[in-house]
Amino acid sequence: MKTYNIAYFTADWNYELVETTLHGLKQYTNDHGNVYMRVFDCFGKDQGTPKDLCEYAIFNLPDLSHFDGLLIQGNQIVLGSVREAISRRVIETGIPAVTIDCPMEGCTLITLDNRLAVHDITDHVIRRHGARRLVHLTGILENGCPEGMQRRDGFLDACRENGIPEEDIQVIPCTWRTSDGVQVAQRWIRENLPLPDAFICGNDDMALGLIEVLTEAGYHLPDDVIVTGFDNLASSKLSSPRLATIDRDYTRLNYTALDVLIDKINGDENRDFIPFPYTVIKSESCGCPETMHSSYLRKKHFQQNRFLKNFYVLQDQMAEELFDVSSLLDLRAIIEQNHEIFGCDNVYLCVNDYYFDNYDKSQWQHDSETFGDRMVLTVGGQDGVVVDPDDPYPRFPTRDLLPDPIRREKHFLIFYPLHYNTYSIGYLVMDGISQAAKMNLHKSIFSFLEIAIENVRKKGLLHHLNGVLDNLYVHDALTGLYNRFGYARYGQQTYRDLIREKGAARILFIDMDDMKGINDRFGHEYGDAAICAAADILKAIAAPGDFLMRYGGDEFLMIAASRNDDLAGQIHDAVENYNRKSGNPFVLSLSIGVIQSMDQDEHMLDRLVQAADSEMYKNKSAHKGFAPNAS
């Protein structure tokens, strides 16, 4: 059977509608085992801010050449420039595409007749309920999506057809938001304006905001004023009074749109426009009888309360755990333990490799609106599917979206962007629809995750910086060997370990001959080079586990395991070899004192160092009068 890989672009502008449409897509994949659906969702708005663009970056994630078709919830992607960019990709790739409720170049449009729908509900309010003074709250009119203009024009059509004088018609430009309805109602009350007979709102959100303020001010609907909406949201069904509105079956709309897209992929569909039916819901807010049964209202109220109670318990539990995480392993465990809150079987967390590998932001991509070329799977789901048993954090090309075998096994996946401020972290993938999406609560879950991931990064950076500072604290800046602080922390411990484990240790005290002569004759730059040369020779000869430090300006100390070899002789040989090959004007010469310790007293190291120092001076006395760097 031929398989179909479908990408779906949407944004949670109206989260109730998006959640409803997702169920149509999920049902389609359940009914058609050969369809693989990849949903790319975000919380982008219409402001075009850097954070908005970081949200919309999720649409740049999929390589459309890997897909057979693209379905777009056009009216939910409210930023016109983003829709234009998607249209360009559709045209450039030639991918079969269908858009819902908003025309886009290169795409088949499936939608209801917005103009006729608002005409019908306005006509009903005028003819059936006698409204003669009407106000319309528009949606966005100038963002390239004609819904706002079409609904406004439908309102005006009905008013003119019914002979409503222009002075009794008012159009208020708005932006689809609940706050628009709130502000309009507040202005009416504040300015003590006479109420119209009806507010015809461009969507339910504005209508519900309007109703809330008016009822709190003591007005009664529909006796004092009629209010209508558009969309038939769940909140509209539960509102009091029940909102009169326009209904379309969004679940069925998306299911039908997928059918159209599959036909278009197969060459069986070539229409540019496909109409979809709607229903005028005549209910209490316009003066018609209640359309919802009390049993339905009780059931929905009970379900919502039960869900919210459980959700907030889970959220509080997860949030408390997330804010304490100090590593990605901790984060993985918390997500896996709390995956119930996501409302799906499996959650996958994919992080940009440059974010994963570098604590320092300066090492990240400058373009924070895009994803890196490779991702790291940091949370791999709860179904036991193992990508690489030998690698807890497998990497994969970003264009693959998820590594095999996850990608091949999952028919329905939703991708959400994750970012901190304007820095892209990566994306979260869910294999089901979160019930929290119905009330936009999943956005808070993602916010907690983003903060937790950033906290892990900052804790890692702090640990790294502390390590750097600690390294500087115990090491000599010139040679990289341990210094006096390193001796106190690690030298004593090395000696104790050797006595306990080997029963013996060797202490070598090394002093550079004629260091003053090198500085005086050739300058301190060559003096430093001589010190570094001596340190490099000692590093090369020291065995793993030996302790090596710069004891003073031109003095070194080695604490080594007792072995059947002549360490001092090896050092002298290495010095002679260096002098033959270095090409430096100075001659390197070292005096060495060696003490073998069999003592079980772990606290006598300082006395042994003094003894090795005395032994070194005895050996140095043999060089008395020897000036290897004399001119």
C-alpha positions in Angstrom: 0.0 0.0 0.0 1.3 3.4 -0.9 2.2 5.5 2.1 1.7 9.3 2.5 3.9 11.6 4.6 1.9 14.7 5.4 3.1 17.9 7.1 0.6 20.2 8.9 1.3 23.8 9.8 -0.7 25.6 12.5 -0.4 28.0 15.4 -2.2 28.2 18.7 -3.7 31.6 18.0 -7.1 30.2 18.9 -6.1 27.1 20.9 -9.6 25.7 21.2 -9.9 25.6 17.5 -6.4 24.1 17.0 -7.0 21.4 19.6 -10.3 20.5 17.9 -8.7 20.3 14.4 -5.9 18.1 15.7 -8.4 15.5 16.6 -9.6 15.4 13.0 -6.0 14.7 11.9 -5.5 12.1 14.5 -8.7 10.3 13.5 -7.6 10.3 9.9 -4.3 8.6 10.7 -6.3 6.1 12.9 -8.5 5.4 9.9 -5.7 5.3 7.3 -2.8 3.2 8.4 -0.7 4.4 5.4 -0.8 8.0 6.4 2.0 9.5 8.5 1.1 12.9 9.9 3.7 15.4 11.2 2.1 18.4 12.9 4.2 21.6 13.4 2.5 23.8 16.0 3.6 26.9 17.9 2.4 29.9 19.9 3.2 32.5 17.4 1.1 35.7 17.4 0.7 38.7 15.0 3.4 41.0 16.5 6.4 39.9 14.5 8.6 40.2 17.6 11.8 38.2 18.0 9.9 35.8 20.2 7.2 35.5 17.7 9.7 34.6 15.0 11.3 32.0 17.3 7.9 30.3 17.6 7.3 30.4 13.8 10.7 28.9 13.3 9.0 25.5 13.8 7.8 25.8 10.2 11.4 25.9 9.0 12.1 22.6 10.7 10.7 20.1 8.1 12.4 19.6 4.8 9.3 19.7 2.5 11.1 17.5 0.0 10.7 14.6 2.5 6.9 15.0 2.4 4.2 14.1 -0.1 1.9 16.9 0.8 1.3 20.0 3.1 -1.8 21.0 4.9 -1.9 24.5 6.4 -4.3 26.0 9.0 -3.9 29.3 7.2 -6.3 31.4 9.3 -4.5 30.4 12.5 -1.1 31.6 11.2 -2.0 35.3 11.7 1.3 36.8 10.8 1.1 37.6 7.1 4.9 37.5 6.4 5.0 33.9 7.8 2.2 32.8 5.4 3.9 34.4 2.5 7.1 32.6 3.3 5.2 29.3 3.4 3.6 30.1 0.1 7.0 30.7 -1.5 8.2 27.3 -0.2 5.1 25.6 -1.6 5.7 27.2 -5.1 9.5 26.5 -5.0 9.1 22.8 -4.0 5.9 22.2 -6.0 4.5 20.2 -3.1 0.8 19.5 -3.3 -0.8 21.8 -0.6 -4.2 22.6 0.9 -4.9 25.6 3.1 -7.9 25.9 5.5 -9.9 29.1 5.8 -7.2 31.5 4.3 -6.2 31.6 0.7 -2.5 31.1 0.0 -0.7 31.1 -3.3 0.0 27.6 -4.7 -2.6 26.0 -2.4 -6.2 24.6 -2.7 -8.5 26.5 -0.3 -11.1 24.7 1.7 -13.3 27.0 3.7 -16.8 28.1 4.6 -18.4 31.2 3.2 -17.5 33.7 6.0 -19.4 36.5 4.3 -22.6 34.6 4.0 -22.4 33.1 7.5 -22.2 36.5 9.2 -24.8 37.8 6.8 -27.1 35.0 8.0 -26.7 35.5 11.7 -27.0 39.3 11.3 -30.1 38.9 9.2 -31.6 36.6 11.9 -30.9 39.2 14.6 -32.6 42.0 12.5 -35.6 40.0 11.2 -36.3 37.7 14.1 -35.4 39.9 17.0 -36.0 43.4 15.6 -32.5 44.8 16.0 -32.2 48.2 14.2 -29.0 49.7 15.7 -26.0 47.4 15.3 -22.3 47.4 16.0 -19.8 45.0 14.5 -16.4 44.1 16.1 -14.1 43.0 13.3 -11.2 40.7 13.2 -7.9 41.7 11.8 -8.5 43.4 8.4 -5.0 44.0 7.0 -2.9 40.8 7.5 -3.5 39.2 4.1 -6.2 36.8 5.4 -9.7 37.9 4.2 -11.7 36.4 7.1 -12.0 39.7 8.9 -13.0 41.6 5.8 -15.4 38.9 4.6 -17.2 38.8 8.0 -17.4 42.6 8.1 -18.8 42.7 4.6 -21.4 40.0 5.5 -22.6 42.2 8.4 -22.9 45.2 6.1 -24.7 43.2 3.4 -27.4 42.1 5.9 -27.8 45.7 7.3 -28.2 47.2 3.9 -30.6 44.5 2.7 -32.8 45.1 5.7 -32.7 48.9 5.2 -30.7 49.8 8.3 -29.7 53.5 8.1 -25.9 54.0 7.9 -26.0 56.2 11.0 -27.3 53.2 13.0 -24.4 51.0 11.8 -21.0 51.1 13.5 -17.9 49.0 12.6 -15.1 48.8 15.2 -11.8 47.5 14.0 -10.4 44.8 16.4 -7.9 42.0 16.4 -9.9 38.8 17.3 -8.7 39.0 21.0 -11.0 38.6 24.0 -9.4 41.8 25.3 -11.0 43.6 22.3 -14.5 42.8 23.5 -13.5 43.7 27.1 -12.2 47.1 26.0 -15.3 47.9 23.8 -17.7 47.1 26.7 -15.6 49.1 29.1 -15.6 52.1 26.8 -19.4 51.9 26.5 -19.8 51.9 30.2 -17.2 54.5 31.0 -18.6 56.9 28.4 -22.2 56.1 29.3 -23.0 55.4 25.7 -26.5 54.1 24.8 -26.3 50.4 24.0 -27.0 49.3 20.5 -29.6 46.6 19.9 -26.9 44.1 18.9 -23.2 43.6 19.0 -22.3 41.3 16.1 -18.7 40.0 16.9 -16.2 38.6 14.4 -15.5 35.7 16.7 -16.5 34.1 20.0 -13.5 35.4 21.9 -14.5 39.0 21.4 -18.1 38.2 22.1 -17.3 36.4 25.4 -15.1 39.3 26.6 -17.9 41.7 25.8 -20.5 39.6 27.6 -18.4 39.3 30.7 -18.0 43.0 31.2 -21.6 43.8 30.4 -23.1 41.2 32.8 -20.7 42.3 35.6 -22.0 45.9 35.0 -25.6 44.7 35.6 -26.8 44.4 32.0 -28.9 41.5 31.0 -28.7 39.7 27.6 -30.6 39.6 25.4 -33.1 42.1 27.1 -30.6 45.0 27.2 -28.5 44.0 24.2 -28.0 41.1 21.8 -24.5 39.6 21.4 -23.4 37.1 18.7 -20.1 35.4 17.9 -18.5 33.1 15.4 -16.7 29.7 15.9 -18.9 27.9 18.4 -16.1 27.3 20.9 -16.6 25.0 23.9 -16.5 28.1 26.1 -19.4 29.5 24.0 -21.5 26.4 24.6 -20.9 26.7 28.4 -21.4 30.5 28.6 -24.3 32.1 30.4 -26.3 33.1 28.4 -25.4 30.5 25.8 -23.8 32.4 22.9 -25.5 32.6 19.5 -22.7 31.9 17.0 -21.6 30.2 13.7 -20.6 26.6 13.9 -18.5 24.5 11.6 -17.3 21.0 12.4 -13.6 21.7 12.7 -12.8 18.1 13.3 -14.6 17.1 10.1 -13.2 20.1 8.3 -9.6 18.9 8.8 -10.5 15.3 8.0 -12.1 16.4 4.8 -9.1 18.6 4.0 -6.8 15.6 4.3 -9.0 13.7 1.9 -8.7 16.6 -0.6 -4.9 16.6 -0.1 -4.5 12.9 -0.7 -6.6 13.2 -3.9 -4.5 16.2 -5.0 -1.3 14.1 -4.4 -2.7 11.3 -6.5 -3.8 13.8 -9.3 -7.5 13.3 -8.7 -8.2 16.8 -7.4 -7.4 20.1 -9.2 -10.0 22.6 -7.8 -8.7 25.9 -6.4 -11.6 26.3 -4.0 -13.7 23.8 -2.0 -16.7 25.1 0.1 -17.4 23.7 3.6 -20.8 23.9 5.3 -21.7 25.9 8.4 -24.6 26.2 10.8 -26.1 29.3 12.5 -26.5 28.5 16.2 -29.5 30.6 17.4 -29.4 30.6 21.2 -29.9 32.6 24.4 -27.7 35.6 23.7 -29.8 36.6 20.7 -33.1 35.8 22.3 -33.7 32.3 21.0 -34.2 29.3 23.3 -31.2 27.5 24.9 -29.6 25.0 22.5 -27.6 23.0 25.1 -29.1 20.3 27.2 -28.5 20.6 31.0 -27.0 17.1 31.1 -24.4 18.2 28.5 -23.5 21.3 30.6 -23.2 19.3 33.8 -21.0 16.7 32.1 -18.7 19.3 30.6 -18.5 21.2 33.8 -17.6 18.1 35.7 -15.0 16.9 33.2 -13.4 20.4 33.1 -13.2 20.6 36.9 -11.8 17.1 37.2 -9.2 17.7 34.5 -8.1 21.1 36.0 -7.7 19.6 39.5 -5.6 16.7 38.2 -3.6 19.0 35.9 -2.6 21.5 38.5 -1.5 18.7 40.9 0.7 17.2 38.2 2.0 20.7 37.1 3.0 21.6 40.7 4.7 18.3 41.2 6.6 18.5 37.9 7.5 22.2 38.3 9.0 21.7 41.7 11.1 18.8 40.4 12.2 20.7 37.3 13.5 23.7 39.1 15.8 21.4 41.1 17.4 19.6 38.1 21.1 19.9 37.7 21.7 17.7 34.7 20.0 16.4 31.5 19.8 13.0 33.1 17.7 14.5 35.9 15.6 16.3 33.4 15.0 13.1 31.4 13.9 11.2 34.5 11.5 14.0 35.5 9.9 14.2 32.0 9.6 10.4 31.9 8.1 10.2 35.4 5.6 13.0 34.7 4.7 12.3 31.0 1.1 11.9 32.0 0.7 15.7 32.1 1.5 15.9 28.4 -1.6 13.7 27.6 0.2 11.4 25.3 2.1 8.1 25.4 5.5 9.4 24.5 7.4 12.6 24.7 10.7 13.2 22.9 13.0 16.1 23.6 15.4 17.1 20.8 18.1 19.7 21.5 20.3 21.6 19.0 23.8 20.0 19.1 25.4 23.4 19.5 23.3 24.2 22.5 24.0 20.7 23.9 27.7 20.9 23.4 28.5 24.5 24.4 27.7 26.2 27.7 28.9 29.5 26.2 26.3 31.4 24.1 29.0 32.9 22.0 29.5 29.4 20.5 25.9 29.2 19.3 24.5 30.0 15.9 24.0 33.7 15.4 20.6 33.1 13.7 18.6 32.0 16.7 15.4 31.6 14.7 16.6 28.4 13.0 17.6 25.0 14.1 21.1 23.5 13.8 22.0 20.8 11.3 22.1 18.1 13.9 20.0 17.4 17.0 20.6 15.4 20.2 17.8 13.2 21.5 17.9 13.9 25.2 14.5 12.3 26.1 13.6 9.3 24.1 10.0 8.4 25.0 8.5 5.8 27.4 7.7 3.0 25.1 11.0 1.2 25.3 12.1 2.0 21.7 15.9 2.2 21.9 17.8 4.2 19.3 21.3 3.3 20.4 21.8 1.2 23.5 25.4 2.4 23.8 24.6 6.1 23.6 22.3 7.8 26.1 22.2 10.9 23.8 22.1 9.8 20.2 22.6 12.4 17.5 20.8 12.6 14.2 20.4 15.0 11.2 17.8 17.6 11.9 16.1 16.9 8.5 15.2 13.5 9.8 13.1 15.1 12.7 13.6 12.0 14.9 16.0 9.1 14.6 15.0 5.7 13.5 13.2 3.6 14.6 11.0 6.2 16.2 10.3 8.0 13.0 9.2 4.9 11.2 6.9 3.6 14.0 4.9 6.8 14.8 2.0 7.7 12.5 1.1 10.9 14.4 3.6 13.3 15.9 3.3 17.0 17.0 6.4 19.2 17.1 6.6 22.3 19.3 9.5 24.7 19.3 11.5 25.3 22.5 13.5 28.4 23.1 14.8 30.6 25.9 14.1 34.2 25.2 15.2 34.3 21.5 17.7 31.4 21.6 16.5 28.2 20.0 16.9 25.2 22.3 15.3 22.6 20.0 11.9 21.1 19.9 9.5 18.8 21.9 7.7 16.0 20.1 4.5 14.3 21.3 2.8 11.3 19.8 -0.7 12.4 20.9 -2.9 15.4 21.6 -2.6 17.0 25.0 -5.9 17.6 26.7 -4.3 20.7 28.2 -4.2 22.2 24.7 -8.0 22.8 24.9 -7.3 25.5 27.5 -3.8 26.5 26.3 -2.3 25.0 29.5 0.3 23.0 27.6 2.0 26.4 26.9 2.9 26.7 30.6 4.3 23.1 30.6 6.7 24.1 27.7 7.6 27.3 29.6 8.6 25.3 32.6 10.7 23.0 30.4 12.4 25.9 28.7 13.4 27.4 32.0 14.5 24.0 33.4 16.7 23.3 30.4 18.2 26.8 30.6 18.9 26.3 34.3 20.7 23.1 33.5 22.8 24.9 31.0 23.6 27.7 33.5 24.5 25.2 36.2 26.7 23.4 33.7 28.3 26.7 32.8 28.8 27.6 36.4 30.3 24.2 37.1 32.6 24.6 34.1 33.7 28.1 35.2 34.3 26.8 38.7 36.4 24.0 37.2 38.4 26.6 35.2 38.9 28.7 38.3 39.8 25.7 40.4 42.3 24.6 37.7 43.9 28.0 37.7 44.0 27.9 41.5 46.0 24.7 41.8 48.2 25.0 38.6 51.2 27.1 37.7 50.2 29.6 34.9 53.6 29.3 33.1 54.2 25.5 33.0 50.7 24.0 33.7 52.2 21.9 36.5 50.7 21.9 40.0 51.6 24.8 42.3 51.8 25.0 46.1 48.0 24.9 46.4 48.1 21.8 44.1 50.7 20.3 46.4 48.5 20.7 49.4 45.5 19.3 47.7 46.9 16.5 45.5 50.6 16.0 46.4 49.9 14.8 49.9 47.1 12.5 48.6 49.4 11.0 45.9 52.0 10.2 48.5 49.5 8.6 50.9 48.0 6.5 48.0 51.4 5.3 46.9 52.4 4.3 50.5 49.1 2.4 51.0 48.9 0.7 47.6 52.6 0.2 46.7 54.3 0.4 50.1 56.9 2.9 48.8 57.4 6.1 47.0 60.2 8.2 45.4 60.6 11.9 46.0 62.6 13.8 43.3 63.6 17.4 44.0 64.9 19.0 40.7 66.6 22.4 40.4 67.7 24.2 37.3 71.4 25.0 37.1 72.5 28.6 36.3 69.0 30.0 35.9 70.2 33.5 36.8 72.9 33.2 34.1 70.2 32.5 31.5 68.1 35.4 32.5 71.1 37.8 32.7 72.6 36.8 29.4 69.6 36.1 27.2 66.7 37.8 28.9 63.7 36.6 30.9 61.9 35.5 27.8 64.5 32.8 27.3 64.5 32.2 31.1 60.8 31.3 30.8 61.5 29.1 27.8 64.1 27.2 29.8 61.6 26.7 32.7 58.9 25.4 30.2 61.5 23.1 28.5 62.4 21.6 31.9 58.7 21.2 32.8 58.0 19.5 29.4 60.8 17.0 29.9 59.5 16.1 33.4 55.9 15.7 32.0 57.2 13.3 29.3 59.0 11.1 31.8 56.4 11.1 34.6 54.1 8.1 34.7 50.3 8.3 35.0 49.5 8.8 38.6 52.8 10.6 39.4 52.6 14.0 41.0 54.6 16.8 39.4 54.8 20.5 40.5 56.7 23.7 40.0 58.0 24.0 43.6 59.5 27.4 43.2 60.9 29.7 40.5 63.3 27.2 39.0 62.6 24.2 41.3 60.4 21.2 40.6 59.1 18.3 42.7 58.0 14.8 41.5 56.3 12.2 43.7 56.5 8.9 41.8 55.9 5.2 42.3 58.9 3.2 43.3 60.0 1.3 40.1 63.0 -0.5 38.9 64.3 2.3 36.8 66.6 5.3 37.0 64.3 8.3 36.8 67.2 10.8 37.4 69.2 9.2 34.7 66.2 9.3 32.3 65.8 13.0 33.1 69.5 13.8 32.4 69.4 11.8 29.1 66.3 13.8 28.0 68.1 17.1 28.9 71.1 16.2 26.8 68.8 15.2 23.9 67.0 18.6 24.3 70.3 20.5 24.2 71.4 18.8 21.0 68.1 19.6 19.2 66.6 22.8 20.7 68.6 25.4 18.8 68.2 27.8 21.8 71.3 29.8 22.9 71.1 28.5 26.4 72.2 25.1 27.7 69.7 23.3 30.0 71.1 21.6 33.0 69.3 20.1 36.0 70.4 18.9 39.4 68.3 16.2 41.0 67.9 14.8 44.5 66.2 11.4 44.9 64.8 9.9 48.2 63.2 6.5 48.4 60.6 6.2 51.1 59.5 2.9 52.7 58.0 4.6 55.7 54.4 3.9 56.6 54.0 7.4 58.2 51.7 9.2 55.8 52.4 12.5 57.4 56.2 12.7 56.8 56.1 13.9 53.2 57.4 17.4 54.0 60.5 15.9 55.8 61.1 13.7 52.7 60.9 16.7 50.4 63.5 18.5 52.6 65.7 15.4 52.4 65.4 15.3 48.6 66.2 19.0 48.5 69.4 18.3 50.6 70.3 15.4 48.3 69.9 17.7 45.3 72.3 20.3 46.8 74.9 17.5 47.3 74.6 16.7 43.7 74.7 20.3 42.6 77.9 20.8 44.6 79.6 18.6 42.0 78.8 21.4 39.5 80.4 24.1 41.7 82.1 26.6 39.5 80.4 25.1 36.4 78.7 27.8 34.4 77.1 26.1 31.4 75.8 29.3 29.9 78.9 31.5 30.4 79.8 33.6 27.4 
